[in-house]
Amino acid sequence: MYVVQEEECISCVACEGECPSGAIEMKNDVAYINQELCEDCGDCVEVCPTGAIIEK
């Protein structure tokens, strides 16, 4: 499972475009990962420029 550290997210939307399952959306200028849709592929982690997405 991956989660977004809200204080690290800069709203760049790189993760949203990279997610193959459409599990990431922006809410209040912060990336949100829908755990029901997330396939735990880690693609979002690779493109996040601030390291805001971590495995939990």
mmCIF file of the N, C-alpha and C atoms, coordinates in Angstrom:
data_MODEL
# 
_entry.id   MODEL 
# 
loop_
_atom_site.group_PDB 
_atom_site.id 
_atom_site.type_symbol 
_atom_site.label_atom_id 
_atom_site.label_alt_id 
_atom_site.label_comp_id 
_atom_site.label_asym_id 
_atom_site.label_entity_id 
_atom_site.label_seq_id 
_atom_site.pdbx_PDB_ins_code 
_atom_site.Cartn_x 
_atom_site.Cartn_y 
_atom_site.Cartn_z 
_atom_site.occupancy 
_atom_site.B_iso_or_equiv 
_atom_site.pdbx_formal_charge 
_atom_site.auth_seq_id 
_atom_site.auth_comp_id 
_atom_site.auth_asym_id 
_atom_site.auth_atom_id 
_atom_site.pdbx_PDB_model_num 
ATOM 1   N N  . MET A 1 1  ? 0.846  -1.166 0.000   1.00 0.00 ? 1  MET A N  1 
ATOM 2   C CA . MET A 1 1  ? 0.000  0.000  0.000   1.00 0.00 ? 1  MET A CA 1 
ATOM 3   C C  . MET A 1 1  ? 0.899  1.239  0.000   1.00 0.00 ? 1  MET A C  1 
ATOM 4   N N  . TYR A 1 2  ? 0.530  2.206  -0.833  1.00 0.00 ? 2  TYR A N  1 
ATOM 5   C CA . TYR A 1 2  ? 1.255  3.467  -0.912  1.00 0.00 ? 2  TYR A CA 1 
ATOM 6   C C  . TYR A 1 2  ? 0.383  4.595  -0.393  1.00 0.00 ? 2  TYR A C  1 
ATOM 7   N N  . VAL A 1 3  ? 1.007  5.552  0.261   1.00 0.00 ? 3  VAL A N  1 
ATOM 8   C CA . VAL A 1 3  ? 0.296  6.706  0.792   1.00 0.00 ? 3  VAL A CA 1 
ATOM 9   C C  . VAL A 1 3  ? 1.068  7.973  0.448   1.00 0.00 ? 3  VAL A C  1 
ATOM 10  N N  . VAL A 1 4  ? 0.368  9.102  0.459   1.00 0.00 ? 4  VAL A N  1 
ATOM 11  C CA . VAL A 1 4  ? 0.976  10.391 0.164   1.00 0.00 ? 4  VAL A CA 1 
ATOM 12  C C  . VAL A 1 4  ? 1.210  11.143 1.467   1.00 0.00 ? 4  VAL A C  1 
ATOM 13  N N  . GLN A 1 5  ? 2.428  11.595 1.657   1.00 0.00 ? 5  GLN A N  1 
ATOM 14  C CA . GLN A 1 5  ? 2.739  12.471 2.778   1.00 0.00 ? 5  GLN A CA 1 
ATOM 15  C C  . GLN A 1 5  ? 2.314  13.875 2.342   1.00 0.00 ? 5  GLN A C  1 
ATOM 16  N N  . GLU A 1 6  ? 1.192  14.319 2.823   1.00 0.00 ? 6  GLU A N  1 
ATOM 17  C CA . GLU A 1 6  ? 0.579  15.553 2.346   1.00 0.00 ? 6  GLU A CA 1 
ATOM 18  C C  . GLU A 1 6  ? 1.507  16.758 2.416   1.00 0.00 ? 6  GLU A C  1 
ATOM 19  N N  . GLU A 1 7  ? 2.302  16.852 3.456   1.00 0.00 ? 7  GLU A N  1 
ATOM 20  C CA . GLU A 1 7  ? 3.178  18.012 3.618   1.00 0.00 ? 7  GLU A CA 1 
ATOM 21  C C  . GLU A 1 7  ? 4.299  18.047 2.585   1.00 0.00 ? 7  GLU A C  1 
ATOM 22  N N  . GLU A 1 8  ? 4.577  16.916 1.944   1.00 0.00 ? 8  GLU A N  1 
ATOM 23  C CA . GLU A 1 8  ? 5.630  16.835 0.930   1.00 0.00 ? 8  GLU A CA 1 
ATOM 24  C C  . GLU A 1 8  ? 5.103  17.016 -0.493  1.00 0.00 ? 8  GLU A C  1 
ATOM 25  N N  . CYS A 1 9  ? 3.818  16.863 -0.693  1.00 0.00 ? 9  CYS A N  1 
ATOM 26  C CA . CYS A 1 9  ? 3.208  16.924 -2.034  1.00 0.00 ? 9  CYS A CA 1 
ATOM 27  C C  . CYS A 1 9  ? 3.199  18.371 -2.538  1.00 0.00 ? 9  CYS A C  1 
ATOM 28  N N  . ILE A 1 10 ? 3.697  18.566 -3.781  1.00 0.00 ? 10 ILE A N  1 
ATOM 29  C CA . ILE A 1 10 ? 3.732  19.906 -4.372  1.00 0.00 ? 10 ILE A CA 1 
ATOM 30  C C  . ILE A 1 10 ? 2.697  20.067 -5.497  1.00 0.00 ? 10 ILE A C  1 
ATOM 31  N N  . SER A 1 11 ? 1.752  19.165 -5.582  1.00 0.00 ? 11 SER A N  1 
ATOM 32  C CA . SER A 1 11 ? 0.653  19.233 -6.561  1.00 0.00 ? 11 SER A CA 1 
ATOM 33  C C  . SER A 1 11 ? 1.138  19.270 -8.008  1.00 0.00 ? 11 SER A C  1 
ATOM 34  N N  . CYS A 1 12 ? 2.177  18.540 -8.315  1.00 0.00 ? 12 CYS A N  1 
ATOM 35  C CA . CYS A 1 12 ? 2.733  18.558 -9.674  1.00 0.00 ? 12 CYS A CA 1 
ATOM 36  C C  . CYS A 1 12 ? 1.946  17.671 -10.643 1.00 0.00 ? 12 CYS A C  1 
ATOM 37  N N  . VAL A 1 13 ? 1.113  16.800 -10.148 1.00 0.00 ? 13 VAL A N  1 
ATOM 38  C CA . VAL A 1 13 ? 0.261  15.836 -10.860 1.00 0.00 ? 13 VAL A CA 1 
ATOM 39  C C  . VAL A 1 13 ? 1.027  14.785 -11.670 1.00 0.00 ? 13 VAL A C  1 
ATOM 40  N N  . ALA A 1 14 ? 2.331  14.653 -11.473 1.00 0.00 ? 14 ALA A N  1 
ATOM 41  C CA . ALA A 1 14 ? 3.103  13.635 -12.181 1.00 0.00 ? 14 ALA A CA 1 
ATOM 42  C C  . ALA A 1 14 ? 2.588  12.235 -11.866 1.00 0.00 ? 14 ALA A C  1 
ATOM 43  N N  . CYS A 1 15 ? 2.262  11.994 -10.615 1.00 0.00 ? 15 CYS A N  1 
ATOM 44  C CA . CYS A 1 15 ? 1.792  10.669 -10.194 1.00 0.00 ? 15 CYS A CA 1 
ATOM 45  C C  . CYS A 1 15 ? 0.428  10.338 -10.798 1.00 0.00 ? 15 CYS A C  1 
ATOM 46  N N  . GLU A 1 16 ? -0.421 11.336 -10.868 1.00 0.00 ? 16 GLU A N  1 
ATOM 47  C CA . GLU A 1 16 ? -1.769 11.118 -11.406 1.00 0.00 ? 16 GLU A CA 1 
ATOM 48  C C  . GLU A 1 16 ? -1.709 10.632 -12.853 1.00 0.00 ? 16 GLU A C  1 
ATOM 49  N N  . GLY A 1 17 ? -0.839 11.228 -13.635 1.00 0.00 ? 17 GLY A N  1 
ATOM 50  C CA . GLY A 1 17 ? -0.700 10.829 -15.036 1.00 0.00 ? 17 GLY A CA 1 
ATOM 51  C C  . GLY A 1 17 ? -0.012 9.500  -15.226 1.00 0.00 ? 17 GLY A C  1 
ATOM 52  N N  . GLU A 1 18 ? 0.781  9.087  -14.266 1.00 0.00 ? 18 GLU A N  1 
ATOM 53  C CA . GLU A 1 18 ? 1.553  7.850  -14.368 1.00 0.00 ? 18 GLU A CA 1 
ATOM 54  C C  . GLU A 1 18 ? 0.783  6.618  -13.896 1.00 0.00 ? 18 GLU A C  1 
ATOM 55  N N  . CYS A 1 19 ? -0.238 6.806  -13.089 1.00 0.00 ? 19 CYS A N  1 
ATOM 56  C CA . CYS A 1 19 ? -0.960 5.682  -12.486 1.00 0.00 ? 19 CYS A CA 1 
ATOM 57  C C  . CYS A 1 19 ? -1.772 4.901  -13.526 1.00 0.00 ? 19 CYS A C  1 
ATOM 58  N N  . PRO A 1 20 ? -1.427 3.620  -13.758 1.00 0.00 ? 20 PRO A N  1 
ATOM 59  C CA . PRO A 1 20 ? -2.129 2.829  -14.771 1.00 0.00 ? 20 PRO A CA 1 
ATOM 60  C C  . PRO A 1 20 ? -3.563 2.447  -14.389 1.00 0.00 ? 20 PRO A C  1 
ATOM 61  N N  . SER A 1 21 ? -3.869 2.497  -13.091 1.00 0.00 ? 21 SER A N  1 
ATOM 62  C CA . SER A 1 21 ? -5.208 2.086  -12.664 1.00 0.00 ? 21 SER A CA 1 
ATOM 63  C C  . SER A 1 21 ? -6.118 3.274  -12.355 1.00 0.00 ? 21 SER A C  1 
ATOM 64  N N  . GLY A 1 22 ? -5.603 4.490  -12.521 1.00 0.00 ? 22 GLY A N  1 
ATOM 65  C CA . GLY A 1 22 ? -6.422 5.671  -12.248 1.00 0.00 ? 22 GLY A CA 1 
ATOM 66  C C  . GLY A 1 22 ? -6.754 5.851  -10.778 1.00 0.00 ? 22 GLY A C  1 
ATOM 67  N N  . ALA A 1 23 ? -5.866 5.373  -9.914  1.00 0.00 ? 23 ALA A N  1 
ATOM 68  C CA . ALA A 1 23 ? -6.134 5.409  -8.477  1.00 0.00 ? 23 ALA A CA 1 
ATOM 69  C C  . ALA A 1 23 ? -5.774 6.734  -7.822  1.00 0.00 ? 23 ALA A C  1 
ATOM 70  N N  . ILE A 1 24 ? -5.098 7.618  -8.560  1.00 0.00 ? 24 ILE A N  1 
ATOM 71  C CA . ILE A 1 24 ? -4.640 8.869  -7.961  1.00 0.00 ? 24 ILE A CA 1 
ATOM 72  C C  . ILE A 1 24 ? -5.410 10.048 -8.530  1.00 0.00 ? 24 ILE A C  1 
ATOM 73  N N  . GLU A 1 25 ? -5.874 10.895 -7.629  1.00 0.00 ? 25 GLU A N  1 
ATOM 74  C CA . GLU A 1 25 ? -6.533 12.125 -8.032  1.00 0.00 ? 25 GLU A CA 1 
ATOM 75  C C  . GLU A 1 25 ? -6.113 13.236 -7.077  1.00 0.00 ? 25 GLU A C  1 
ATOM 76  N N  . MET A 1 26 ? -6.262 14.448 -7.537  1.00 0.00 ? 26 MET A N  1 
ATOM 77  C CA . MET A 1 26 ? -5.914 15.594 -6.707  1.00 0.00 ? 26 MET A CA 1 
ATOM 78  C C  . MET A 1 26 ? -7.139 16.030 -5.903  1.00 0.00 ? 26 MET A C  1 
ATOM 79  N N  . LYS A 1 27 ? -6.936 16.216 -4.612  1.00 0.00 ? 27 LYS A N  1 
ATOM 80  C CA . LYS A 1 27 ? -7.985 16.707 -3.720  1.00 0.00 ? 27 LYS A CA 1 
ATOM 81  C C  . LYS A 1 27 ? -7.379 17.805 -2.873  1.00 0.00 ? 27 LYS A C  1 
ATOM 82  N N  . ASN A 1 28 ? -7.925 19.009 -2.975  1.00 0.00 ? 28 ASN A N  1 
ATOM 83  C CA . ASN A 1 28 ? -7.406 20.159 -2.219  1.00 0.00 ? 28 ASN A CA 1 
ATOM 84  C C  . ASN A 1 28 ? -5.910 20.355 -2.461  1.00 0.00 ? 28 ASN A C  1 
ATOM 85  N N  . ASP A 1 29 ? -5.507 20.230 -3.724  1.00 0.00 ? 29 ASP A N  1 
ATOM 86  C CA . ASP A 1 29 ? -4.108 20.426 -4.134  1.00 0.00 ? 29 ASP A CA 1 
ATOM 87  C C  . ASP A 1 29 ? -3.132 19.429 -3.528  1.00 0.00 ? 29 ASP A C  1 
ATOM 88  N N  . VAL A 1 30 ? -3.607 18.245 -3.194  1.00 0.00 ? 30 VAL A N  1 
ATOM 89  C CA . VAL A 1 30 ? -2.759 17.171 -2.683  1.00 0.00 ? 30 VAL A CA 1 
ATOM 90  C C  . VAL A 1 30 ? -3.176 15.880 -3.382  1.00 0.00 ? 30 VAL A C  1 
ATOM 91  N N  . ALA A 1 31 ? -2.198 15.078 -3.774  1.00 0.00 ? 31 ALA A N  1 
ATOM 92  C CA . ALA A 1 31 ? -2.495 13.793 -4.389  1.00 0.00 ? 31 ALA A CA 1 
ATOM 93  C C  . ALA A 1 31 ? -3.162 12.866 -3.373  1.00 0.00 ? 31 ALA A C  1 
ATOM 94  N N  . TYR A 1 32 ? -4.172 12.152 -3.834  1.00 0.00 ? 32 TYR A N  1 
ATOM 95  C CA . TYR A 1 32 ? -4.886 11.189 -2.993  1.00 0.00 ? 32 TYR A CA 1 
ATOM 96  C C  . TYR A 1 32 ? -4.881 9.850  -3.715  1.00 0.00 ? 32 TYR A C  1 
ATOM 97  N N  . ILE A 1 33 ? -4.516 8.785  -3.040  1.00 0.00 ? 33 ILE A N  1 
ATOM 98  C CA . ILE A 1 33 ? -4.491 7.444  -3.628  1.00 0.00 ? 33 ILE A CA 1 
ATOM 99  C C  . ILE A 1 33 ? -5.683 6.657  -3.134  1.00 0.00 ? 33 ILE A C  1 
ATOM 100 N N  . ASN A 1 34 ? -6.550 6.272  -4.062  1.00 0.00 ? 34 ASN A N  1 
ATOM 101 C CA . ASN A 1 34 ? -7.705 5.448  -3.747  1.00 0.00 ? 34 ASN A CA 1 
ATOM 102 C C  . ASN A 1 34 ? -7.199 4.011  -3.586  1.00 0.00 ? 34 ASN A C  1 
ATOM 103 N N  . GLN A 1 35 ? -7.188 3.518  -2.367  1.00 0.00 ? 35 GLN A N  1 
ATOM 104 C CA . GLN A 1 35 ? -6.628 2.199  -2.074  1.00 0.00 ? 35 GLN A CA 1 
ATOM 105 C C  . GLN A 1 35 ? -7.400 1.060  -2.736  1.00 0.00 ? 35 GLN A C  1 
ATOM 106 N N  . GLU A 1 36 ? -8.664 1.276  -3.024  1.00 0.00 ? 36 GLU A N  1 
ATOM 107 C CA . GLU A 1 36 ? -9.457 0.237  -3.679  1.00 0.00 ? 36 GLU A CA 1 
ATOM 108 C C  . GLU A 1 36 ? -9.054 0.057  -5.139  1.00 0.00 ? 36 GLU A C  1 
ATOM 109 N N  . LEU A 1 37 ? -8.518 1.101  -5.756  1.00 0.00 ? 37 LEU A N  1 
ATOM 110 C CA . LEU A 1 37 ? -8.099 1.032  -7.154  1.00 0.00 ? 37 LEU A CA 1 
ATOM 111 C C  . LEU A 1 37 ? -6.600 0.777  -7.316  1.00 0.00 ? 37 LEU A C  1 
ATOM 112 N N  . CYS A 1 38 ? -5.826 1.101  -6.299  1.00 0.00 ? 38 CYS A N  1 
ATOM 113 C CA . CYS A 1 38 ? -4.374 0.992  -6.371  1.00 0.00 ? 38 CYS A CA 1 
ATOM 114 C C  . CYS A 1 38 ? -3.938 -0.462 -6.562  1.00 0.00 ? 38 CYS A C  1 
ATOM 115 N N  . GLU A 1 39 ? -3.021 -0.670 -7.523  1.00 0.00 ? 39 GLU A N  1 
ATOM 116 C CA . GLU A 1 39 ? -2.501 -2.006 -7.815  1.00 0.00 ? 39 GLU A CA 1 
ATOM 117 C C  . GLU A 1 39 ? -1.127 -2.236 -7.188  1.00 0.00 ? 39 GLU A C  1 
ATOM 118 N N  . ASP A 1 40 ? -0.655 -1.293 -6.368  1.00 0.00 ? 40 ASP A N  1 
ATOM 119 C CA . ASP A 1 40 ? 0.644  -1.382 -5.699  1.00 0.00 ? 40 ASP A CA 1 
ATOM 120 C C  . ASP A 1 40 ? 1.800  -1.597 -6.669  1.00 0.00 ? 40 ASP A C  1 
ATOM 121 N N  . CYS A 1 41 ? 1.735  -0.941 -7.823  1.00 0.00 ? 41 CYS A N  1 
ATOM 122 C CA . CYS A 1 41 ? 2.795  -1.103 -8.823  1.00 0.00 ? 41 CYS A CA 1 
ATOM 123 C C  . CYS A 1 41 ? 4.023  -0.251 -8.510  1.00 0.00 ? 41 CYS A C  1 
ATOM 124 N N  . GLY A 1 42 ? 3.828  0.873  -7.805  1.00 0.00 ? 42 GLY A N  1 
ATOM 125 C CA . GLY A 1 42 ? 4.941  1.737  -7.441  1.00 0.00 ? 42 GLY A CA 1 
ATOM 126 C C  . GLY A 1 42 ? 5.344  2.741  -8.506  1.00 0.00 ? 42 GLY A C  1 
ATOM 127 N N  . ASP A 1 43 ? 4.621  2.798  -9.624  1.00 0.00 ? 43 ASP A N  1 
ATOM 128 C CA . ASP A 1 43 ? 4.955  3.757  -10.682 1.00 0.00 ? 43 ASP A CA 1 
ATOM 129 C C  . ASP A 1 43 ? 4.909  5.192  -10.174 1.00 0.00 ? 43 ASP A C  1 
ATOM 130 N N  . CYS A 1 44 ? 3.981  5.480  -9.286  1.00 0.00 ? 44 CYS A N  1 
ATOM 131 C CA . CYS A 1 44 ? 3.836  6.830  -8.742  1.00 0.00 ? 44 CYS A CA 1 
ATOM 132 C C  . CYS A 1 44 ? 5.054  7.235  -7.924  1.00 0.00 ? 44 CYS A C  1 
ATOM 133 N N  . VAL A 1 45 ? 5.620  6.289  -7.211  1.00 0.00 ? 45 VAL A N  1 
ATOM 134 C CA . VAL A 1 45 ? 6.791  6.554  -6.379  1.00 0.00 ? 45 VAL A CA 1 
ATOM 135 C C  . VAL A 1 45 ? 7.970  6.977  -7.264  1.00 0.00 ? 45 VAL A C  1 
ATOM 136 N N  . GLU A 1 46 ? 8.102  6.312  -8.395  1.00 0.00 ? 46 GLU A N  1 
ATOM 137 C CA . GLU A 1 46 ? 9.220  6.579  -9.302  1.00 0.00 ? 46 GLU A CA 1 
ATOM 138 C C  . GLU A 1 46 ? 9.175  7.978  -9.889  1.00 0.00 ? 46 GLU A C  1 
ATOM 139 N N  . VAL A 1 47 ? 7.986  8.537  -10.120 1.00 0.00 ? 47 VAL A N  1 
ATOM 140 C CA . VAL A 1 47 ? 7.887  9.845  -10.777 1.00 0.00 ? 47 VAL A CA 1 
ATOM 141 C C  . VAL A 1 47 ? 7.727  11.011 -9.805  1.00 0.00 ? 47 VAL A C  1 
ATOM 142 N N  . CYS A 1 48 ? 7.508  10.748 -8.548  1.00 0.00 ? 48 CYS A N  1 
ATOM 143 C CA . CYS A 1 48 ? 7.296  11.822 -7.579  1.00 0.00 ? 48 CYS A CA 1 
ATOM 144 C C  . CYS A 1 48 ? 8.618  12.563 -7.320  1.00 0.00 ? 48 CYS A C  1 
ATOM 145 N N  . PRO A 1 49 ? 8.678  13.854 -7.658  1.00 0.00 ? 49 PRO A N  1 
ATOM 146 C CA . PRO A 1 49 ? 9.935  14.589 -7.514  1.00 0.00 ? 49 PRO A CA 1 
ATOM 147 C C  . PRO A 1 49 ? 10.330 14.912 -6.074  1.00 0.00 ? 49 PRO A C  1 
ATOM 148 N N  . THR A 1 50 ? 9.392  14.812 -5.149  1.00 0.00 ? 50 THR A N  1 
ATOM 149 C CA . THR A 1 50 ? 9.701  15.152 -3.754  1.00 0.00 ? 50 THR A CA 1 
ATOM 150 C C  . THR A 1 50 ? 9.753  13.953 -2.821  1.00 0.00 ? 50 THR A C  1 
ATOM 151 N N  . GLY A 1 51 ? 9.446  12.765 -3.328  1.00 0.00 ? 51 GLY A N  1 
ATOM 152 C CA . GLY A 1 51 ? 9.421  11.587 -2.468  1.00 0.00 ? 51 GLY A CA 1 
ATOM 153 C C  . GLY A 1 51 ? 8.231  11.567 -1.539  1.00 0.00 ? 51 GLY A C  1 
ATOM 154 N N  . ALA A 1 52 ? 7.165  12.244 -1.941  1.00 0.00 ? 52 ALA A N  1 
ATOM 155 C CA . ALA A 1 52 ? 5.980  12.361 -1.090  1.00 0.00 ? 52 ALA A CA 1 
ATOM 156 C C  . ALA A 1 52 ? 5.184  11.075 -0.977  1.00 0.00 ? 52 ALA A C  1 
ATOM 157 N N  . ILE A 1 53 ? 5.378  10.163 -1.923  1.00 0.00 ? 53 ILE A N  1 
ATOM 158 C CA . ILE A 1 53 ? 4.631  8.902  -1.905  1.00 0.00 ? 53 ILE A CA 1 
ATOM 159 C C  . ILE A 1 53 ? 5.536  7.823  -1.325  1.00 0.00 ? 53 ILE A C  1 
ATOM 160 N N  . ILE A 1 54 ? 5.037  7.183  -0.282  1.00 0.00 ? 54 ILE A N  1 
ATOM 161 C CA . ILE A 1 54 ? 5.825  6.153  0.395   1.00 0.00 ? 54 ILE A CA 1 
ATOM 162 C C  . ILE A 1 54 ? 5.011  4.877  0.544   1.00 0.00 ? 54 ILE A C  1 
ATOM 163 N N  . GLU A 1 55 ? 5.722  3.765  0.708   1.00 0.00 ? 55 GLU A N  1 
ATOM 164 C CA . GLU A 1 55 ? 5.057  2.495  0.967   1.00 0.00 ? 55 GLU A CA 1 
ATOM 165 C C  . GLU A 1 55 ? 4.777  2.406  2.459   1.00 0.00 ? 55 GLU A C  1 
ATOM 166 N N  . LYS A 1 56 ? 3.585  1.972  2.774   1.00 0.00 ? 56 LYS A N  1 
ATOM 167 C CA . LYS A 1 56 ? 3.196  1.865  4.179   1.00 0.00 ? 56 LYS A CA 1 
ATOM 168 C C  . LYS A 1 56 ? 2.893  0.420  4.507   1.00 0.00 ? 56 LYS A C  1 
# 
